[in-house]
Amino acid sequence: MEISSCPLARHDARRELHSRPLKIRAFIFAAVVSVLAAHLSATDAPDLDFKQWGLLAIQDGGRRKPVDTFAKETLIRITGRSTYADKTGKKWWPNDFVLSALVETHDWKNEPMVLISSGQLIEQLGLDKTPRRFSFAELTASAELQRLVTEAQALKRAEKPLTGYSRKH
């Protein structure tokens, strides 16, 4: 049943999503974030307070949560840690990491931050065995990773159990 045809709905949700006031608010929000990002620099970042940014509520996986919770969970999922030190040694806290990724103030694509702790997977992907962290660029260039992802997606669509390496991890 569509929201707009629901007898309990007080308004047309589709019309509201495309309304002029909502578009204006979204534009203003994007403009403010862009202005903030333009003023961010490595020397200014320690002086900025991300508390209010972290308190904003977002929807993730069907659940509402504050940005700081989402940011911390995301950084831990990617790096295995709740903070991250980049190639230059700068320490990134979860909130400034997510804000930087959103407004592209750092080259995250080439930052070796994705933790792969399984030597077997590193070997299967044909990556250098010495580091345990890899960049998104390195991983997306792996034909074997693309093959594994395609295989996993096909199994998920067919609702079949994962086999081999995918099932173990």
N, CA and C atoms as an extended XYZ file, in Angstrom:
507
Properties=species:S:1:pos:R:3:atomname:S:1:resname:S:1:resid:I:1 pbc="F F F"
N         0.845       -1.171        0.000 N   MET     1
C         0.000        0.000        0.000 CA  MET     1
C         0.889        1.233        0.000 C   MET     1
N         0.584        2.179       -0.828 N   GLU     2
C         1.349        3.413       -0.878 CA  GLU     2
C         0.980        4.298        0.308 C   GLU     2
N         1.946        5.086        0.726 N   ILE     3
C         1.716        5.986        1.853 CA  ILE     3
C         0.599        6.972        1.534 C   ILE     3
N         0.596        7.486        0.304 N   SER     4
C        -0.385        8.510       -0.045 CA  SER     4
C        -1.810        7.955       -0.052 C   SER     4
N        -1.979        6.629       -0.218 N   SER     5
C        -3.317        6.069       -0.227 CA  SER     5
C        -3.713        5.496        1.126 C   SER     5
N        -2.826        5.552        2.086 N   CYS     6
C        -3.093        5.046        3.426 CA  CYS     6
C        -4.081        5.986        4.119 C   CYS     6
N        -5.163        5.430        4.704 N   PRO     7
C        -6.152        6.307        5.344 CA  PRO     7
C        -5.600        7.081        6.537 C   PRO     7
N        -4.499        6.593        7.140 N   LEU     8
C        -3.938        7.285        8.293 CA  LEU     8
C        -2.977        8.408        7.897 C   LEU     8
N        -2.525        8.402        6.641 N   ALA     9
C        -1.575        9.421        6.194 CA  ALA     9
C        -2.266       10.778        6.151 C   ALA     9
N        -1.607       11.779        6.693 N   ARG    10
C        -2.179       13.126        6.719 CA  ARG    10
C        -1.719       13.989        5.564 C   ARG    10
N        -0.775       13.478        4.798 N   HIS    11
C        -0.242       14.255        3.689 CA  HIS    11
C         0.290       13.314        2.616 C   HIS    11
N         0.576       13.857        1.481 N   ASP    12
C         1.130       13.074        0.373 CA  ASP    12
C         2.647       13.064        0.510 C   ASP    12
N         3.202       11.932        0.932 N   ALA    13
C         4.644       11.834        1.191 CA  ALA    13
C         5.466       12.092       -0.055 C   ALA    13
N         5.005       11.589       -1.190 N   ARG    14
C         5.765       11.805       -2.434 CA  ARG    14
C         5.840       13.285       -2.780 C   ARG    14
N         4.735       13.976       -2.646 N   ARG    15
C         4.711       15.401       -2.953 CA  ARG    15
C         5.621       16.155       -1.985 C   ARG    15
N         5.632       15.735       -0.711 N   GLU    16
C         6.473       16.402        0.281 CA  GLU    16
C         7.957       16.211       -0.025 C   GLU    16
N         8.348       15.016       -0.494 N   LEU    17
C         9.752       14.764       -0.830 CA  LEU    17
C        10.235       15.652       -1.969 C   LEU    17
N         9.354       16.036       -2.845 N   HIS    18
C         9.732       16.864       -3.988 CA  HIS    18
C         9.277       18.309       -3.823 C   HIS    18
N         8.930       18.693       -2.606 N   SER    19
C         8.429       20.039       -2.373 CA  SER    19
C         9.551       21.071       -2.430 C   SER    19
N         9.188       22.268       -2.778 N   ARG    20
C        10.153       23.362       -2.862 CA  ARG    20
C        10.800       23.670       -1.506 C   ARG    20
N        10.033       23.740       -0.395 N   PRO    21
C        10.677       24.028        0.901 CA  PRO    21
C        11.716       22.969        1.286 C   PRO    21
N        11.437       21.709        1.025 N   LEU    22
C        12.399       20.666        1.351 CA  LEU    22
C        13.652       20.805        0.491 C   LEU    22
N        13.478       21.101       -0.789 N   LYS    23
C        14.635       21.290       -1.671 CA  LYS    23
C        15.467       22.486       -1.221 C   LYS    23
N        14.810       23.547       -0.773 N   ILE    24
C        15.525       24.733       -0.295 CA  ILE    24
C        16.307       24.393        0.966 C   ILE    24
N        15.694       23.659        1.908 N   ARG    25
C        16.408       23.248        3.126 CA  ARG    25
C        17.604       22.371        2.799 C   ARG    25
N        17.429       21.426        1.872 N   ALA    26
C        18.531       20.539        1.481 CA  ALA    26
C        19.662       21.350        0.847 C   ALA    26
N        19.310       22.333        0.017 N   PHE    27
C        20.321       23.181       -0.614 CA  PHE    27
C        21.077       23.991        0.438 C   PHE    27
N        20.354       24.560        1.397 N   ILE    28
C        20.994       25.351        2.450 CA  ILE    28
C        21.924       24.471        3.273 C   ILE    28
N        21.469       23.269        3.624 N   PHE    29
C        22.310       22.334        4.383 CA  PHE    29
C        23.579       22.010        3.601 C   PHE    29
N        23.429       21.693        2.301 N   ALA    30
C        24.594       21.368        1.474 CA  ALA    30
C        25.533       22.565        1.367 C   ALA    30
N        24.985       23.759        1.249 N   ALA    31
C        25.816       24.964        1.155 CA  ALA    31
C        26.607       25.192        2.440 C   ALA    31
N        25.949       25.022        3.591 N   VAL    32
C        26.632       25.215        4.870 CA  VAL    32
C        27.754       24.196        5.035 C   VAL    32
N        27.470       22.927        4.721 N   VAL    33
C        28.492       21.887        4.823 CA  VAL    33
C        29.646       22.193        3.867 C   VAL    33
N        29.346       22.657        2.666 N   SER    34
C        30.396       22.993        1.701 CA  SER    34
C        31.268       24.144        2.192 C   SER    34
N        30.648       25.161        2.772 N   VAL    35
C        31.411       26.295        3.302 CA  VAL    35
C        32.310       25.831        4.439 C   VAL    35
N        31.761       24.991        5.326 N   LEU    36
C        32.585       24.446        6.411 CA  LEU    36
C        33.757       23.651        5.855 C   LEU    36
N        33.492       22.825        4.862 N   ALA    37
C        34.547       21.996        4.278 CA  ALA    37
C        35.612       22.848        3.612 C   ALA    37
N        35.196       23.925        2.976 N   ALA    38
C        36.154       24.794        2.310 CA  ALA    38
C        37.103       25.448        3.313 C   ALA    38
N        36.630       25.644        4.535 N   HIS    39
C        37.451       26.273        5.561 CA  HIS    39
C        38.247       25.279        6.395 C   HIS    39
N        38.008       23.994        6.158 N   LEU    40
C        38.769       22.983        6.891 CA  LEU    40
C        40.184       22.900        6.347 C   LEU    40
N        41.108       22.826        7.229 N   SER    41
C        42.484       22.551        6.832 CA  SER    41
C        43.107       21.733        7.951 C   SER    41
N        44.223       21.159        7.703 N   ALA    42
C        44.870       20.301        8.707 CA  ALA    42
C        45.145       21.077        9.999 C   ALA    42
N        45.444       22.375        9.881 N   THR    43
C        45.746       23.147       11.086 CA  THR    43
C        44.483       23.569       11.820 C   THR    43
N        43.358       23.735       11.104 N   ASP    44
C        42.117       24.155       11.742 CA  ASP    44
C        41.376       23.001       12.401 C   ASP    44
N        41.528       21.799       11.887 N   ALA    45
C        40.721       20.660       12.332 CA  ALA    45
C        40.776       20.411       13.833 C   ALA    45
N        41.934       20.500       14.508 N   PRO    46
C        41.931       20.254       15.946 CA  PRO    46
C        41.116       21.273       16.738 C   PRO    46
N        40.920       22.475       16.189 N   ASP    47
C        40.192       23.514       16.894 CA  ASP    47
C        38.678       23.419       16.693 C   ASP    47
N        38.228       22.619       15.744 N   LEU    48
C        36.804       22.530       15.458 CA  LEU    48
C        36.126       21.569       16.426 C   LEU    48
N        34.881       21.893       16.782 N   ASP    49
C        34.094       21.060       17.682 CA  ASP    49
C        33.024       20.350       16.859 C   ASP    49
N        33.119       19.028       16.755 N   PHE    50
C        32.184       18.243       15.957 CA  PHE    50
C        31.027       17.698       16.797 C   PHE    50
N        30.862       18.191       18.020 N   LYS    51
C        29.822       17.665       18.900 CA  LYS    51
C        28.425       17.801       18.289 C   LYS    51
N        28.072       18.985       17.809 N   GLN    52
C        26.739       19.196       17.225 CA  GLN    52
C        26.543       18.347       15.970 C   GLN    52
N        27.580       18.247       15.151 N   TRP    53
C        27.526       17.397       13.950 CA  TRP    53
C        27.235       15.954       14.370 C   TRP    53
N        27.893       15.479       15.413 N   GLY    54
C        27.729       14.104       15.868 CA  GLY    54
C        26.365       13.803       16.448 C   GLY    54
N        25.645       14.829       16.868 N   LEU    55
C        24.325       14.630       17.456 CA  LEU    55
C        23.207       14.551       16.422 C   LEU    55
N        23.495       14.910       15.165 N   LEU    56
C        22.476       14.815       14.115 CA  LEU    56
C        22.016       13.371       13.972 C   LEU    56
N        20.717       13.162       13.809 N   ALA    57
C        20.177       11.813       13.628 CA  ALA    57
C        20.160       11.461       12.148 C   ALA    57
N        20.590       10.242       11.842 N   ILE    58
C        20.535        9.738       10.467 CA  ILE    58
C        19.873        8.365       10.497 C   ILE    58
N        19.523        7.864        9.322 N   GLN    59
C        18.957        6.523        9.212 CA  GLN    59
C        20.019        5.629        8.602 C   GLN    59
N        20.283        4.501        9.254 N   ASP    60
C        21.276        3.538        8.769 CA  ASP    60
C        20.733        2.141        8.971 C   ASP    60
N        20.562        1.411        7.873 N   GLY    61
C        20.077        0.047        7.970 CA  GLY    61
C        18.716       -0.062        8.633 C   GLY    61
N        17.834        0.897        8.389 N   GLY    62
C        16.501        0.859        8.954 CA  GLY    62
C        16.411        1.345       10.392 C   GLY    62
N        17.506        1.854       10.916 N   ARG    63
C        17.529        2.307       12.307 CA  ARG    63
C        18.032        3.742       12.370 C   ARG    63
N        17.406        4.567       13.205 N   ARG    64
C        17.894        5.930       13.421 CA  ARG    64
C        18.992        5.894       14.455 C   ARG    64
N        20.055        6.661       14.192 N   LYS    65
C        21.150        6.756       15.147 CA  LYS    65
C        21.865        8.076       14.947 C   LYS    65
N        22.575        8.546       15.973 N   PRO    66
C        23.341        9.794       15.819 CA  PRO    66
C        24.508        9.586       14.860 C   PRO    66
N        24.931       10.666       14.207 N   VAL    67
C        26.066       10.594       13.287 CA  VAL    67
C        27.292       10.034       13.993 C   VAL    67
N        27.528       10.420       15.267 N   ASP    68
C        28.743        9.936       15.918 CA  ASP    68
C        28.733        8.420       16.109 C   ASP    68
N        27.579        7.817       16.351 N   THR    69
C        27.490        6.354       16.446 CA  THR    69
C        27.758        5.725       15.088 C   THR    69
N        27.099        6.262       14.049 N   PHE    70
C        27.318        5.768       12.689 CA  PHE    70
C        28.788        5.910       12.299 C   PHE    70
N        29.387        7.061       12.605 N   ALA    71
C        30.783        7.319       12.240 CA  ALA    71
C        31.725        6.338       12.924 C   ALA    71
N        31.519        6.121       14.203 N   LYS    72
C        32.388        5.201       14.950 CA  LYS    72
C        32.241        3.776       14.421 C   LYS    72
N        30.995        3.334       14.208 N   GLU    73
C        30.776        1.982       13.671 CA  GLU    73
C        31.413        1.831       12.291 C   GLU    73
N        31.296        2.854       11.462 N   THR    74
C        31.857        2.803       10.110 CA  THR    74
C        33.375        2.732       10.150 C   THR    74
N        33.991        3.582       10.954 N   LEU    75
C        35.454        3.588       11.041 CA  LEU    75
C        35.973        2.253       11.585 C   LEU    75
N        35.294        1.698       12.578 N   ILE    76
C        35.704        0.392       13.116 CA  ILE    76
C        35.537       -0.700       12.062 C   ILE    76
N        34.437       -0.661       11.311 N   ARG    77
C        34.204       -1.655       10.259 CA  ARG    77
C        35.300       -1.609        9.195 C   ARG    77
N        35.743       -0.419        8.848 N   ILE    78
C        36.747       -0.272        7.784 CA  ILE    78
C        38.159       -0.534        8.293 C   ILE    78
N        38.511        0.067        9.426 N   THR    79
C        39.906        0.034        9.884 CA  THR    79
C        40.181       -0.931       11.027 C   THR    79
N        39.127       -1.350       11.717 N   GLY    80
C        39.319       -2.187       12.890 CA  GLY    80
C        39.603       -1.381       14.146 C   GLY    80
N        39.577       -0.055       14.036 N   ARG    81
C        39.858        0.831       15.167 CA  ARG    81
C        38.861        1.988       15.200 C   ARG    81
N        38.743        2.606       16.372 N   SER    82
C        37.799        3.719       16.500 CA  SER    82
C        38.409        5.066       16.101 C   SER    82
N        39.707        5.115       15.837 N   THR    83
C        40.365        6.298       15.270 CA  THR    83
C        41.280        5.792       14.172 C   THR    83
N        41.742        6.705       13.323 N   TYR    84
C        42.611        6.306       12.222 CA  TYR    84
C        43.708        7.340       12.030 C   TYR    84
N        44.949        6.883       11.898 N   ALA    85
C        46.073        7.776       11.574 CA  ALA    85
C        46.392        7.580       10.092 C   ALA    85
N        46.313        8.662        9.318 N   ASP    86
C        46.554        8.545        7.872 CA  ASP    86
C        48.047        8.460        7.549 C   ASP    86
N        48.360        8.441        6.245 N   LYS    87
C        49.761        8.302        5.788 CA  LYS    87
C        50.661        9.407        6.317 C   LYS    87
N        50.084       10.582        6.558 N   THR    88
C        50.887       11.710        7.039 CA  THR    88
C        51.010       11.722        8.563 C   THR    88
N        50.288       10.820        9.230 N   GLY    89
C        50.332       10.762       10.684 CA  GLY    89
C        49.199       11.507       11.367 C   GLY    89
N        48.350       12.172       10.594 N   LYS    90
C        47.220       12.895       11.181 CA  LYS    90
C        46.223       11.890       11.748 C   LYS    90
N        45.783       12.142       12.983 N   LYS    91
C        44.818       11.267       13.633 CA  LYS    91
C        43.403       11.734       13.288 C   LYS    91
N        42.589       10.825       12.781 N   TRP    92
C        41.213       11.116       12.395 CA  TRP    92
C        40.263       10.486       13.399 C   TRP    92
N        39.389       11.312       13.968 N   TRP    93
C        38.330       10.826       14.849 CA  TRP    93
C        37.135       10.468       13.974 C   TRP    93
N        36.236        9.620       14.437 N   PRO    94
C        35.124        9.170       13.589 CA  PRO    94
C        34.312       10.283       12.939 C   PRO    94
N        33.917       11.312       13.702 N   ASN    95
C        33.084       12.371       13.132 CA  ASN    95
C        33.799       13.156       12.044 C   ASN    95
N        35.068       13.521       12.270 N   ASP    96
C        35.755       14.289       11.232 CA  ASP    96
C        36.084       13.405       10.038 C   ASP    96
N        36.273       12.112       10.252 N   PHE    97
C        36.480       11.186        9.127 CA  PHE    97
C        35.246       11.162        8.223 C   PHE    97
N        34.047       10.970        8.808 N   VAL    98
C        32.827       10.894        8.003 CA  VAL    98
C        32.548       12.218        7.306 C   VAL    98
N        32.712       13.336        8.013 N   LEU    99
C        32.496       14.644        7.388 CA  LEU    99
C        33.473       14.848        6.242 C   LEU    99
N        34.731       14.481        6.440 N   SER   100
C        35.730       14.604        5.384 CA  SER   100
C        35.382       13.724        4.184 C   SER   100
N        34.909       12.519        4.440 N   ALA   101
C        34.521       11.620        3.348 CA  ALA   101
C        33.317       12.173        2.590 C   ALA   101
N        32.373       12.789        3.309 N   LEU   102
C        31.181       13.348        2.666 CA  LEU   102
C        31.511       14.525        1.764 C   LEU   102
N        32.405       15.381        2.211 N   VAL   103
C        32.704       16.591        1.437 CA  VAL   103
C        34.038       16.496        0.694 C   VAL   103
N        34.643       15.309        0.736 N   GLU   104
C        35.855       14.997       -0.026 CA  GLU   104
C        37.006       15.960        0.227 C   GLU   104
N        37.381       16.122        1.502 N   THR   105
C        38.519       16.979        1.832 CA  THR   105
C        39.818       16.197        1.928 C   THR   105
N        39.744       14.884        1.759 N   HIS   106
C        40.927       14.020        1.850 CA  HIS   106
C        40.805       12.940        0.785 C   HIS   106
N        41.926       12.441        0.298 N   ASP   107
C        41.924       11.396       -0.731 CA  ASP   107
C        41.778       10.023       -0.078 C   ASP   107
N        40.567        9.693        0.359 N   TRP   108
C        40.325        8.427        1.043 CA  TRP   108
C        40.458        7.235        0.103 C   TRP   108
N        40.257        7.450       -1.182 N   LYS   109
C        40.342        6.351       -2.158 CA  LYS   109
C        41.734        5.711       -2.162 C   LYS   109
N        42.762        6.511       -1.945 N   ASN   110
C        44.132        6.010       -1.995 CA  ASN   110
C        44.781        5.865       -0.619 C   ASN   110
N        43.987        5.980        0.407 N   GLU   111
C        44.495        5.850        1.775 CA  GLU   111
C        44.456        4.374        2.185 C   GLU   111
N        45.584        3.785        2.580 N   PRO   112
C        45.585        2.366        2.971 CA  PRO   112
C        44.958        2.169        4.352 C   PRO   112
N        43.636        2.087        4.376 N   MET   113
C        42.926        2.037        5.648 CA  MET   113
C        42.047        0.810        5.832 C   MET   113
N        41.790        0.061        4.764 N   VAL   114
C        40.902       -1.094        4.866 CA  VAL   114
C        41.682       -2.266        5.444 C   VAL   114
N        41.285       -2.696        6.635 N   LEU   115
C        41.968       -3.787        7.325 CA  LEU   115
C        41.511       -5.133        6.772 C   LEU   115
N        42.482       -5.944        6.330 N   ILE   116
C        42.210       -7.333        5.949 CA  ILE   116
C        43.127       -8.178        6.819 C   ILE   116
N        42.534       -8.831        7.810 N   SER   117
C        43.336       -9.581        8.777 CA  SER   117
C        43.575      -11.031        8.358 C   SER   117
N        42.890      -11.483        7.320 N   SER   118
C        43.053      -12.859        6.868 CA  SER   118
C        44.153      -12.959        5.805 C   SER   118
N        45.247      -13.638        6.167 N   GLY   119
C        46.324      -13.857        5.209 CA  GLY   119
C        45.855      -14.652        4.003 C   GLY   119
N        44.905      -15.573        4.223 N   GLN   120
C        44.363      -16.386        3.133 CA  GLN   120
C        43.645      -15.506        2.103 C   GLN   120
N        42.851      -14.546        2.578 N   LEU   121
C        42.145      -13.648        1.662 CA  LEU   121
C        43.128      -12.741        0.930 C   LEU   121
N        44.124      -12.217        1.645 N   ILE   122
C        45.137      -11.361        1.015 CA  ILE   122
C        45.826      -12.122       -0.113 C   ILE   122
N        46.176      -13.364        0.153 N   GLU   123
C        46.831      -14.197       -0.856 CA  GLU   123
C        45.886      -14.474       -2.025 C   GLU   123
N        44.632      -14.802       -1.732 N   GLN   124
C        43.646      -15.100       -2.779 CA  GLN   124
C        43.418      -13.889       -3.681 C   GLN   124
N        43.475      -12.687       -3.109 N   LEU   125
C        43.262      -11.464       -3.890 CA  LEU   125
C        44.510      -11.046       -4.657 C   LEU   125
N        45.625      -11.709       -4.392 N   GLY   126
C        46.868      -11.387       -5.091 CA  GLY   126
C        47.496      -10.085       -4.616 C   GLY   126
N        47.268       -9.733       -3.359 N   LEU   127
C        47.822       -8.494       -2.802 CA  LEU   127
C        49.145       -8.779       -2.109 C   LEU   127
N        49.937       -7.729       -1.903 N   ASP   128
C        51.193       -7.832       -1.171 CA  ASP   128
C        50.905       -8.357        0.221 C   ASP   128
N        51.648       -9.366        0.667 N   LYS   129
C        51.375      -10.023        1.948 CA  LYS   129
C        51.880       -9.234        3.160 C   LYS   129
N        52.733       -8.246        2.956 N   THR   130
C        53.319       -7.516        4.074 CA  THR   130
C        52.318       -6.616        4.797 C   THR   130
N        51.643       -5.690        4.097 N   PRO   131
C        50.707       -4.828        4.838 CA  PRO   131
C        49.405       -5.566        5.152 C   PRO   131
N        48.718       -5.085        6.179 N   ARG   132
C        47.398       -5.631        6.499 CA  ARG   132
C        46.299       -4.638        6.144 C   ARG   132
N        46.712       -3.443        5.718 N   ARG   133
C        45.751       -2.405        5.335 CA  ARG   133
C        45.950       -2.044        3.870 C   ARG   133
N        44.828       -1.859        3.196 N   PHE   134
C        44.866       -1.598        1.762 CA  PHE   134
C        43.935       -0.447        1.426 C   PHE   134
N        44.212        0.226        0.316 N   SER   135
C        43.365        1.336       -0.108 CA  SER   135
C        42.172        0.801       -0.897 C   SER   135
N        41.135        1.627       -0.994 N   PHE   136
C        39.975        1.258       -1.795 CA  PHE   136
C        40.400        1.088       -3.252 C   PHE   136
N        41.349        1.918       -3.701 N   ALA   137
C        41.832        1.824       -5.087 CA  ALA   137
C        42.490        0.469       -5.343 C   ALA   137
N        43.315       -0.001       -4.401 N   GLU   138
C        43.947       -1.313       -4.547 CA  GLU   138
C        42.903       -2.426       -4.608 C   GLU   138
N        41.917       -2.336       -3.742 N   LEU   139
C        40.911       -3.394       -3.675 CA  LEU   139
C        40.001       -3.409       -4.897 C   LEU   139
N        39.611       -2.237       -5.376 N   THR   140
C        38.733       -2.205       -6.551 CA  THR   140
C        39.469       -2.623       -7.813 C   THR   140
N        40.797       -2.565       -7.799 N   ALA   141
C        41.586       -3.004       -8.969 CA  ALA   141
C        41.769       -4.521       -8.995 C   ALA   141
N        41.393       -5.214       -7.926 N   SER   142
C        41.565       -6.660       -7.844 CA  SER   142
C        40.456       -7.388       -8.604 C   SER   142
N        40.825       -8.055       -9.692 N   ALA   143
C        39.857       -8.822      -10.478 CA  ALA   143
C        39.275       -9.969       -9.649 C   ALA   143
N        40.085      -10.545       -8.787 N   GLU   144
C        39.616      -11.654       -7.947 CA  GLU   144
C        38.562      -11.176       -6.948 C   GLU   144
N        38.744       -9.990       -6.396 N   LEU   145
C        37.745       -9.457       -5.477 CA  LEU   145
C        36.433       -9.212       -6.229 C   LEU   145
N        36.535       -8.666       -7.427 N   GLN   146
C        35.331       -8.443       -8.240 CA  GLN   146
C        34.608       -9.769       -8.493 C   GLN   146
N        35.375      -10.820       -8.774 N   ARG   147
C        34.794      -12.136       -9.024 CA  ARG   147
C        34.097      -12.655       -7.768 C   ARG   147
N        34.741      -12.527       -6.610 N   LEU   148
C        34.153      -12.993       -5.352 CA  LEU   148
C        32.868      -12.226       -5.008 C   LEU   148
N        32.878      -10.930       -5.234 N   VAL   149
C        31.695      -10.108       -4.961 CA  VAL   149
C        30.546      -10.524       -5.872 C   VAL   149
N        30.838      -10.710       -7.158 N   THR   150
C        29.810      -11.130       -8.121 CA  THR   150
C        29.230      -12.485       -7.714 C   THR   150
N        30.099      -13.409       -7.313 N   GLU   151
C        29.660      -14.737       -6.883 CA  GLU   151
C        28.781      -14.640       -5.638 C   GLU   151
N        29.187      -13.850       -4.672 N   ALA   152
C        28.412      -13.690       -3.444 CA  ALA   152
C        27.049      -13.057       -3.719 C   ALA   152
N        27.008      -12.069       -4.619 N   GLN   153
C        25.741      -11.420       -4.964 CA  GLN   153
C        24.798      -12.401       -5.651 C   GLN   153
N        25.340      -13.236       -6.543 N   ALA   154
C        24.512      -14.234       -7.238 CA  ALA   154
C        23.944      -15.243       -6.245 C   ALA   154
N        24.762      -15.688       -5.299 N   LEU   155
C        24.292      -16.628       -4.283 CA  LEU   155
C        23.218      -15.993       -3.399 C   LEU   155
N        23.395      -14.723       -3.088 N   LYS   156
C        22.404      -14.032       -2.256 CA  LYS   156
C        21.078      -13.909       -2.998 C   LYS   156
N        21.138      -13.549       -4.294 N   ARG   157
C        19.909      -13.443       -5.084 CA  ARG   157
C        19.208      -14.786       -5.184 C   ARG   157
N        19.988      -15.860       -5.307 N   ALA   158
C        19.420      -17.199       -5.414 CA  ALA   158
C        19.070      -17.778       -4.044 C   ALA   158
N        19.379      -17.022       -2.984 N   GLU   159
C        19.141      -17.434       -1.608 CA  GLU   159
C        19.797      -18.772       -1.285 C   GLU   159
N        21.005      -18.952       -1.821 N   LYS   160
C        21.790      -20.154       -1.539 CA  LYS   160
C        22.855      -19.794       -0.503 C   LYS   160
N        23.264      -20.772        0.314 N   PRO   161
C        24.307      -20.483        1.305 CA  PRO   161
C        25.648      -20.231        0.633 C   PRO   161
N        26.441      -19.358        1.247 N   LEU   162
C        27.777      -19.083        0.741 CA  LEU   162
C        28.655      -20.306        0.971 C   LEU   162
N        29.612      -20.516        0.058 N   THR   163
C        30.488      -21.665        0.178 CA  THR   163
C        31.929      -21.228        0.337 C   THR   163
N        32.785      -22.159        0.715 N   GLY   164
C        34.225      -21.903        0.774 CA  GLY   164
C        34.584      -20.782        1.702 C   GLY   164
N        35.435      -19.902        1.233 N   TYR   165
C        35.963      -18.810        2.061 CA  TYR   165
C        34.843      -17.913        2.577 C   TYR   165
N        33.863      -17.614        1.745 N   SER   166
C        32.801      -16.684        2.120 CA  SER   166
C        32.037      -17.169        3.346 C   SER   166
N        31.820      -18.465        3.474 N   ARG   167
C        31.068      -19.001        4.591 CA  ARG   167
C        31.867      -18.910        5.890 C   ARG   167
N        33.180      -19.088        5.817 N   LYS   168
C        34.030      -19.083        7.020 CA  LYS   168
C        34.121      -17.709        7.643 C   LYS   168
N        33.985      -16.656        6.830 N   HIS   169
C        34.195      -15.295        7.350 CA  HIS   169
C        32.960      -14.526        7.144 C   HIS   169
